[in-house]
Amino acid sequence: MKTLILGSGNGSNAASIITASKQSLLGPTEIVCIISDVSTSGILKVANENDIETQFVEAGSPKHKLSGEFETKWIEIIRKYNPDLIVMAGFMRILERSFLNNFKDIIINIHPSLLPSFKGLQAIEKAFERGVKITGCTIHWVNDEVDGGQIIAQAPVRIMDGDTCEIVRSKVQAAEHMLLPWVIGDLANGNIPFPSS
Ligand code: GAR
C-alpha cells in the first residue's frame, strides 16, 4: 500500500508511523514520500532522519487552504507517486473538492478531538476550555466538509482535575501515536475497508 504523508508541523505522528513500519506492524505499507508546505517543519526533519523521500512544496495563501495554481502543482506532484493512501498527519490546510476528486476515497486525517465535537483549529484548547471530562482523537476519511468525513476510529482521553492544557495535549498526542499506525496497518491488511471497495 503506497502511502504518502502530508504534514505541516512537528511530525510526531509521522514518526509514530515510521516506527511502526520499521517494526513491521503496518503490513504491506510503503511510505513513498512525506510532503510539507512548511520548509522548516519538524516532519521534514523526521523524514530525513529516517531516509524517507521528502518534498517541500509551497502552498501560498490563504494559509489554511490549498487552492488555485498551488493546488494544481500539489496534485501534479502527488499523482507521480500514485499513492494508495494519503495520510494528513498534522497537515493544516483545507483540501478542496477539486483536490479530493483527484484522490477519491484514499485520504485520511487525524484530528485531536472526538469528532463531531471541536472541529477545526485549536481543538485541544477548545475541549479544555469547555471543561469536557473526556476528549481524544479521531481518524476519518476526508471529504469536502472540514473534519466532517466518515469516522474510521477514535481513542478517548480522560481530562482529570488539575490537568493543564499542555497535559491534555500530551495525552491526546500519545493516543494519536497509537491509533494512527493501528488504522494504517488495518487498512493495509484489509481489516478496514476503503470506502470504494
Ligand atoms: C496532531 O495533534 C493532529 O491531530 C493535529 O495536528 C497535530 C500534528 O502534530 N491536526 C489538526 O489539528 C488538524 N485539524 P504532529 O505534527 O506532531 O504529528
Residues whose N, C-alpha, C, O or C-beta is under 5 A from the ligand:
A	BS01	GAR	G9 N10 G11 S12 N13 A14 A89 G90 F91 I110 H111 P112 G120
